């Protein structure tokens, strides 16, 4: 089974990557220093990024693949 990692923002959804297992998604997320974790719900953990914390350009090297994260691929709530 493969796992698809998505970022949801308001009514939009962005596909980030396909991973072999759930554990590899967590390892990927841990490589992004500006991702925050919310454990307040006992049924699931919510990972999120504040728009202000996302740099203009950030590279995540994971399993010999380069993922680019930039604040320009999402909208701030003030736009």
C-alpha positions, 0 to 999 in steps of 0.5 A: 500500500502506498500513502499520499501526503497532502497539504490542505488549505481552506478549500484547496489540497496540494499533493506533496508526495507518495510514500511507501509507508506511514512511518516514512511520512513521519520521517519526512515531516520531521525534516521540516523544521517549521512544521508544528504538531498538534496532539490536542485531538486524541484520535489523530495528530494534526501537522501544520505550518504557519504561513509566516514561518514558511521560508521563500525557499526550503529544500528537503532531501529525503530518500535521494529526492529533493522536495521544494517547499516555498511560501509561494505555492500556498496563499496567506489568509490575507490574500 
